[in-house]
């Protein structure tokens, strides 16, 4: 009889402990779901896009990025290059489904309106980007500068001078005008025998000498993979 009561007590203890763990687990799962709701995909990113760091009539010289402080060896860049890179940036971000991406035309309109009202805003990159974001109802603003866009001299299989591209990309949070992410791409293509460590660029170009456009698009792809 005593043995039977002892077994019954042990069984009750095990059942109680098991039930306690089960209930605690349910509470933990429920609490976790409340603390971390699913993302609704309603945040907006305004694409300001790229602009040339140096005008077409400027002389090459070193330039400090106004948003990150990084120093680049810069050369004059055509405005058409900045427009093409901006278009590629917008197209690649549109492929992502987790954000609402506002086209660069909207940001350009907002910039023109703000600059006409307060020309001093143009001298304050962070503030200008913040105001553009506010006027468009965006939570983030994405912009960048192109510092170098040197075309290759030669073909895909033999060159006298390789392509050389440098640009920056910045993600600004509108709420506090803080840059929450910076990305830089600064590369002059070299042969695999010259730079064994840069296998990624060599393979990305298909083992050929890339044009400046191909090198720039490859760099943009690499940066967007890193962007949060």
C-alpha positions in Angstrom: 0.0 0.0 0.0 2.8 2.4 1.0 4.7 1.5 -2.2 1.6 2.2 -4.3 1.1 5.7 -2.6 4.8 6.5 -3.2 4.5 5.7 -6.9 1.3 7.8 -7.1 3.1 10.7 -5.5 6.1 10.4 -7.9 3.7 10.3 -10.9 1.8 13.4 -9.6 5.1 15.3 -9.2 6.3 14.4 -12.7 2.9 15.4 -14.2 3.0 18.7 -12.3 6.5 19.6 -13.4 5.8 18.7 -17.0 2.6 20.7 -17.1 4.5 23.6 -15.6 7.1 23.6 -18.3 4.4 23.3 -21.0 2.5 26.3 -19.6 5.6 28.4 -19.3 6.5 27.6 -22.9 3.1 28.7 -24.1 3.4 31.9 -22.2 6.9 32.5 -23.6 5.7 32.0 -27.2 2.7 34.2 -26.7 4.9 37.0 -25.1 7.4 36.7 -28.0 4.7 37.1 -30.6 3.4 40.3 -28.8 6.9 41.8 -28.5 7.9 41.2 -32.1 5.0 41.6 -34.5 5.4 40.7 -38.2 6.7 43.6 -40.4 3.9 45.1 -42.5 6.1 46.5 -45.3 4.7 50.1 -45.0 8.0 52.0 -44.4 9.0 54.3 -47.3 12.4 54.9 -48.8 12.8 58.1 -50.9 15.4 57.6 -53.6 17.4 60.8 -54.1 19.9 58.8 -56.1 23.4 59.8 -57.2 25.0 63.1 -58.1 28.5 63.8 -59.5 30.9 65.0 -56.8 32.8 67.1 -59.3 31.3 69.1 -62.2 32.3 68.4 -65.7 34.6 71.4 -65.9 36.4 70.8 -62.6 39.9 69.5 -62.3 40.6 66.1 -60.7 41.5 66.3 -57.0 40.8 64.5 -53.7 37.3 65.0 -52.2 35.9 64.2 -48.8 32.4 62.7 -48.8 30.1 65.2 -47.1 28.0 62.4 -45.4 30.7 59.9 -44.3 34.0 61.8 -44.4 35.6 59.2 -46.6 38.3 60.6 -48.9 38.1 59.7 -52.6 40.3 60.5 -55.6 37.7 62.3 -57.7 37.4 63.2 -61.4 34.7 65.1 -63.3 31.7 62.8 -64.0 29.0 63.3 -66.6 25.5 64.0 -65.3 24.2 61.3 -67.6 26.3 58.8 -65.6 24.6 59.9 -62.4 21.2 59.6 -64.0 21.9 56.1 -65.2 23.2 54.9 -61.9 20.2 56.4 -60.1 17.9 54.6 -62.5 19.7 51.3 -61.8 19.5 51.9 -58.1 15.8 52.5 -58.2 15.2 49.4 -60.4 17.1 47.1 -58.1 15.4 48.4 -55.0 12.0 48.0 -56.6 12.7 44.3 -56.9 12.6 44.1 -53.1 9.1 43.6 -51.7 9.8 44.6 -48.1 9.7 48.4 -48.5 7.8 51.1 -50.4 10.3 52.8 -52.8 9.6 56.3 -54.0 11.0 57.1 -57.4 13.8 59.7 -57.8 11.6 62.0 -59.7 9.6 62.7 -56.6 12.7 63.5 -54.6 14.0 65.8 -57.3 10.7 67.7 -57.2 10.9 68.0 -53.4 14.5 69.2 -53.6 13.7 71.9 -56.2 10.9 73.2 -54.0 12.9 73.2 -50.8 16.0 74.8 -52.5 13.8 77.6 -53.9 12.5 78.4 -50.5 15.8 78.1 -48.5 19.0 78.1 -50.5 21.0 77.5 -47.4 19.6 74.0 -47.1 21.7 72.9 -50.1 24.8 73.5 -47.9 23.6 71.1 -45.2 23.3 67.6 -46.8 21.8 65.8 -43.8 19.2 68.5 -43.2 18.3 68.7 -46.9 17.8 64.9 -47.1 15.7 65.0 -43.9 13.5 67.7 -45.3 13.1 65.8 -48.6 12.0 62.7 -46.6 9.6 64.7 -44.5 7.9 66.3 -47.5 7.4 62.9 -49.1 6.3 61.1 -46.0 9.3 58.8 -46.1 11.0 57.1 -43.1 14.4 56.8 -45.0 16.2 58.6 -47.7 18.9 57.0 -50.0 21.5 59.1 -51.8 25.0 58.9 -53.0 27.9 60.6 -54.8 29.9 59.4 -57.8 33.6 60.4 -57.6 35.1 58.6 -60.5 33.9 57.0 -63.7 37.0 56.3 -65.9 36.3 54.3 -69.0 38.6 51.5 -70.0 40.8 51.9 -73.1 40.7 48.7 -75.0 38.3 45.8 -75.3 37.0 43.1 -73.0 40.1 41.0 -73.7 42.9 43.5 -73.9 43.2 47.0 -72.4 45.7 49.8 -72.3 43.9 51.3 -69.2 41.3 49.5 -67.1 38.0 51.0 -66.0 38.0 52.8 -62.6 34.9 53.6 -60.6 34.3 55.2 -57.2 31.0 56.1 -55.5 29.3 56.2 -52.1 25.8 55.4 -50.9 24.1 56.6 -47.7 20.9 55.6 -45.9 19.5 58.5 -43.8 16.8 58.1 -41.1 14.3 61.0 -41.5 13.3 61.0 -37.8 16.6 62.2 -36.5 18.6 63.0 -39.7 21.1 60.2 -38.8 23.0 58.2 -41.4 22.3 54.7 -40.3 24.3 53.0 -43.1 27.2 53.9 -45.4 28.5 52.0 -48.4 31.6 52.8 -50.5 32.8 51.3 -53.8 36.2 52.4 -55.0 37.9 50.1 -57.5 40.2 50.0 -60.5 39.9 46.7 -62.2 43.1 44.6 -62.3 43.9 41.3 -63.8 43.7 38.2 -61.6 47.4 37.7 -61.7 47.8 41.3 -60.4 45.4 40.9 -57.5 44.6 37.3 -56.5 42.6 38.6 -53.5 40.0 40.3 -55.7 38.6 37.1 -57.2 35.0 38.4 -56.6 35.4 41.2 -59.0 37.2 39.0 -61.6 34.3 36.5 -61.5 31.7 39.2 -61.4 33.1 40.5 -64.7 33.0 37.1 -66.3 36.8 37.0 -66.5 36.9 40.0 -68.9 38.0 43.6 -68.7 34.8 45.4 -67.7 33.5 48.8 -69.0 33.0 51.5 -66.4 29.3 50.8 -66.6 29.7 47.1 -66.0 32.1 47.8 -63.1 29.7 50.4 -61.6 26.7 48.2 -61.8 28.6 45.3 -60.2 29.7 47.6 -57.4 26.1 48.8 -56.9 24.9 45.2 -56.7 27.6 44.4 -54.1 26.6 47.4 -51.9 22.9 46.7 -52.0 23.5 43.2 -50.7 25.2 44.7 -47.6 22.5 47.4 -47.1 20.1 46.6 -44.2 
